[in-house]
Amino acid sequence: MKKIFLLIILFLGFIISSYAQMNILFIESDDQSNQAVGAYGNEGMITPNIDALAKDGTSFTAAYNMGCWSPAVCIPSRTMLIYGKYIWESQKINKQNAPKSLPEKLHDSGYNTFMTGKWHAMGKNVKEIFDETGSIQPGQLKTYNSNAGHITDITANEAVAFLNTYDNVKPFFAYVAFNAPHVPRQTEQKYYDMYPTDEMVLPPSVVDNTALNINVKYQYAPDPLRIKTMKQRIQQNNAMVTHMDARIGEIIQALKDKNIYDNTIIVFTSDHGINFGENGVAGKVCLYEPSVTAPLIIKAPSAKPNTKITSRVYLQDVVPTLFDLIDLETTDTIDFKSLAPLLTEDRETRPSIYLAMFDDQRGIISKNKKLIVYPKTGNLELYDLTNDPWETKNLITKKKSESTIIGLLSQLKDWQLQTEDETNLADIYSKYNL
């Protein structure tokens, strides 16, 4: 009898503790670079609601997507996020072998899980791993203008409706995944009008009438690259982001109207960024900073408000971070690392960041030095991200760079072993006696 009583007490304790958990609102955009957020330093961006969230939380200004095996970079990024595995293990995930996903783990911990918007991850069907779903959008829309309205509005309206009507005693995990600002970049004229094309400011790494970068396979612009075209695309991109930001404001207001804003952890991020001509690239299948980084903002009780963290992290580190914030213990192996310690103090979590795209691009960053390797051509690029954040000066031929190159290649070699990266870099390693 005592054993039965003890089991009942333990069970009730689990139920009570799970109900006391904080809610989680996870908002993800698509193809949004750091340059498309006002709080990240672009004074020309109109993102008051994302900026307000950054003021209430902690912003990571150097959050990276590890890479891709698909021209649709969002697939690897979201698969790594949902399942917590590094890139090449994530590539092997399918419906039959998929490990337990993020929403499933939260469900098991007492959360009611909801998802609306874009789903573009490998593994199980979205309806199998969430308790509730709204309209599920494909990875690539033919148009944002559906019979039911603009897709950005549909996603936001369903999120607001979920929050307004939520009456479950369980905490919720709401995953709101916008397609914006991914192409086709369609929105209302009032948002385009906020960004006159001739006022778009391009970084120094965009050069007019320059040939497209031959080291990058997937390019989405005519050759040569023209600044006029890039300005038009940035205008459309920024308009899409501002439209989305307005809807994000309504979602956050719904939390406040229900008096649960303070009891809700909020994450805002994107799956990766995008290049609009930087380094001769029009697209996102490259390892330059505009494409391989994206905004990451966390609002939580332990997150220091209005703080920017410059330590280099992975976007997918947010998942073990959430688990730490809600004291969720899991026996499953997660490759990524919790950022919880950085929410109170900016410190290094990894000695280096490994980046990889297909078998034709590899990158390694350590101590603000970045090496990009092109295995098929043997070309190397070295940048000092402290003094040259736009990657305009390739230092690879400088004599004093050799020790830096050797050190970075050594770390890249270690990452290849750790991630089971089978791309052959033997010729490059042997050139530097590694």
N, C-alpha and C positions, 0 to 999 in steps of 0.2 A: 504493500500500500504506500509506504514511504517513497519507493522508487517511482511509482506512478505520479505521486504528488510532486516530486522533484522534477519529473519530466514536464508536467503541466506548467510549473513555475518557469522553467527554462524556455518553454515554448512561448508563454505569455511575455516573457522578457524580450524574446526576439521580436515578437509582434509589436510591442510597445516601442522598442528602440527603432525599428524600421519605420514606424509611423512618425517618429520624432525627427526623422531625417529631413534635410533640406531638399527642396525641389531643385530640379536642374533644367534650365532652358539652354539649349545648345543651338546656336544660329550659325549656319555655314553658307557662304556665298561661293561663287564659281568664277575662277579666273581673275580674282581681285588682288592686285598687287598692293604693296605698302604705299605706293604713290597715290592710290585711290582712297586714302583716308586722311581727312584733315588733321586729326590728332597725331598722325605720323609725320607731320611736318609740311604737308602740301597746303599752303594757305589758300590755294585756288579751289580746293575741294569743298563742296557743301555737304557735309555729313554731320549735322548737329547731334543726331541721336547716337550714332556710333561714338562720336567725340565725348558725349556726356557719359556714356558707358565707360570709356577710357578714363574719364575723370573720377569715376566711382571705383575703378578697379586698377589692375596692373596690366600694362601693355608690354608684350615681348616684341622688340623691334628687329630681331634677327632669328625668326622662326622659319625653319626650312622644311620643305618636302624632300624626302630622301631621293626621289627620282621616279622613273617610270620604265615600263616595258611595252607601253602602248602609246600611240600618238594622242589618244585621249588621256592626258596626264591625270585627269580626275579619277580614273578607275584605280590605278595603283594607290594614289593618295588616300582615297576613301576606303579602299580595302585594308590598307595598313591601319587606318584609324579604327575601323569597325572591329578588326580582329587582333590588333596589337602585335603584328609580326613585321619584321624588317622586309625590305622590298622583295628579295628573291624567294623567301619562304611564302610571302603573300601571293606571289605569282602562281604558286602551285595550288592555291585554295580553289576548291570547286564545291558544288552542292553536296557532294558525298563526304568530303573530308574536312569541311569547314569546322574550325574550333568554335567554342562558345563565343558569341559576339558580345559587344558592348551592351546593347539593350537587353540581351538575355541575362547577362550577369547582374544588371541592375534589377531586372524583374525578380531574379532569385533572391535579391537582397531586400525585396519588399516594395519595389517601385512599380508604378503603373506607367507603361511606356507608350509614347505616341510619336508618330512621324508624319510629316507632310512635306511635299516638294520633290526635289530631284533625288533619285536613287541611281547610283552608278557604281556599285561595288560588286565584286565577285563573291561567290559563296551562296548562302541561302537566299531564298526569296524574301523580300522585305516584309511581306505579310506573315511570314513564319516566325520572324524574330521580334516583332513589335506587337503589343497588346491591341493597339488601335492604330489605324492609318487614315489619313485624309486622301486627297488626290495625289497620286504618285506620278511624277513627271519623268520622262526619259532623259538620258544624258545629253542628247542633242535635240533641241526643239526645231521644228520647221518654222514656227512662228510663235511669238508671245501672245498674239491677239486671237484668243480662242472665243468660241460662242459664249462661254461663261465669263469672259472678261480677260484682262491681262494676267498672264501666269504669275507675275510677281504679286499682284493683288490677291489672286486666288490662294496662293501659299500663305500670305499674311492673314487673310480673312479666316482661313481655317485654323491657323494658330490662335488667333484672337478668340474665335468661337470655342475652341478647346479650353482655353483658360477661363473664359467667362462662365462656362457651364460645368466646369470641373467641380465635383462634389464628393469625390472619393476620399476616404480617410487616409489612403496611402499617399506618400509623396509621389510626384510625377517626374518623369524624364521626357521632355518634349524636344524632339529633334526637328528643327525647322530649316530645311535645305532649299535655299533659293537657287534658281538657275542663273539669275543675273549675277554679273554683267556679261555672261557668256553670249557669243553670237547665236542668233541674229540680234543685233543690238537695236531693239525696238522699244520705244517708250513714248510718252506723251510729248508734244511739242514744247510744252512749258519747261520741261526738264532740259531739252536741247538748248532752249533759249538762255538758260543759265550759264552756258559755256560757249561763248562765241568762238568759232574755230580759229580766227586770227589771233586770239588771246591765249591759245594753248602754248604753254612753255615746255620745251623739250630739253632733256638733259644733254650734257656735252658728249655723251656716247652715241648720240644720233647725228649722223652726217648725211646731208642731202646728196642725192645722186650717186650714192655709193653702192657697190655690188653687194648682193646678199652674201652672208657668211657661208662659205663653202663647207665648213665643218659641221653645219647644222642641216640635217636632212629635211625636216618638215618646216617649210616656209609658206606663209600665207599672204604673200604680196608680190607684185611684179618686180622683176629685176631690171634696172636698178631701183633701189629703195628711195622713195621720195618723201620729203618732210611734209608736203601738203597732204598726202594720203595718211600719214601717221597722225597728223593733227586732227583730221576728220575722225579717225578711229578713236582717238583719245576723247574727243568731244562726246561721241556716242557712248563710249565706255563710262565716262564720268556721269553722263545723264542717267544711265541705267543704275549706277550706284546711288545717286541722289534719290531716284524713285524708290529704290529698295530701302534706303535709309529712312524715308518718310514712313514706310510701312513698318520698319523695325520699331520706330517710335510708338506706333499704335500697339504693337505687341508688348512693349515694356510698360506702356500706360495701363494696359489691361492688368498687368501684375500689380501696379500701384493702386488701381481702383479696387482690387480685391484684397489689398493690404497684405500681399505676400511678396512684395519686391525684396524686402530685407531678408526674407526666409527662402530666397531663391538664388542659387548659384547660377550665374550667367556666363556663358562662353560665346564669344564672337570670333569667328575665324573664316578662312577660305582654304580651298584645297591646294592652291598654288597661285602664283602670280602670272604675269604675261609681259612679253617684250613688245614695245611699239617702236621698233627700229634701233633700240640700243644694241651696240656691237653688231650691227647688220642683221639683226634677227627680227622678223615679224612673226611672232608666235610664242609658244611656251615650251617647246621641246628642246630646251637648252639649259645650261648650268650657270648662266649669268644671273646676277642678283635679282633683277626685276621679276624674272620668271620663277626662280627656285625658292623665293621667300614669299611670305604672305602675312597679313596681320593676324595676331593672336591676342585677345583681350580676355582676362578672367576677372569677374567680379564675385568675390566671396568674402566671408567674414575675416579670413586670415590674409586676404590680399591687401597689400598696402595701397590705399587710394592714390590716384593721380601719379602713378609711378611707372617709369619706363625701365625695362630690363634689357640690357644690351648683350648679355651672354647669349651665345649661339646655342639654339635648341632645335628640336624637331617639332613640327606642328602636332604630330601624333603623340607627343609627350603629354598632351592634355588629358589623355584617357587615364593613365595611372595617377595623374594629378587629381582627377575627379575622385578616383577611388580613395586616395589619401584624405581628401577633404570630407568625405562622408564615412570614413573609417571602414571601408569595405575591404575585407581580406579575401583574396582569391588564391587558389592553389594553382591556377593556370599560369603558365609562363608568359610574361609580357616583355617584349624586347625593348620597348621604350621606357624612358625614365621619368619619374615624377618630378614636377616642377614646384611642388609644394614648398621646398626650402627657399626657392627664389622669390616666392611671394612676399617674403619679409626681408630678403637680403640678396643683392645682385652678386652672384658668384658663379664660377665656372662649374658646369655639370659634366662636361666631357673634355678631354684634351684635344679632340678634333671632331669635325663633322665630315661624314662621308656622303658623296653624291654620285648618282649613277643614272644614266639614261641609255637604254638598250645595251648593245655591246660596242657602241661607238663614242661614248662620252663618259669620262670619269672625273671626279673632282674631290679635292680634300682641302679643308680649311683648318688652320691651326695658328693661334697667336696672330690673328688678323692677316695672315698670308694665305692666299688662295691659289691652288694649282689646278688647272684644268688639263686633262690628258685626252687626246683623241687616238684611241688604240689602233684604228685602221690606217691612219696616216702617220702616226708617230709625232704629230704636232703637240707642243706644250705651250701653255700660257700661264704666266705667273703675275699675280696682282697683289699690291699692298692695299688692303681694304681700309686701312686707317687713313692713308694719305690720298687714296684714289678709289673712293667708294663706287664710282661709276665704271670702273674697270677700263680706263682709257689708255693705260700705259703698261704694255706687256714687258715685264722685266726679265724674261727668260734668257736673253742673251747677255745680261750683265754678269761679269765675272764674279762679283761678290754674291750673286744669287745662288751659286752652286750648292753651298752648304744648306741653304733653305730648301732647295729642290730635293736634295737627298733626304733631308729630314721629313719632308711632306710625302715623298714617295715611300719611305719606310712605313709611315703611318697608313698610307693607302694599302700597302701590301698586307698589313695587319688586319685592316677592315675587310679586305677580300677574303681572308681566311675566316674571319668572324661571321661574315654574311654568306659564305659559300658562293662567292662571286667567281664564276668560272672564266670570265673574260681574260684572254691571254695578254699580259703586259710584260712578258719575259724579256723582249728586246729592249724595252724602255728601262726596265730594272737593271738589266745587265750593262746598259750604257753608263749607268751611274754606280756600277759595282755593287748592286743589291741582289 
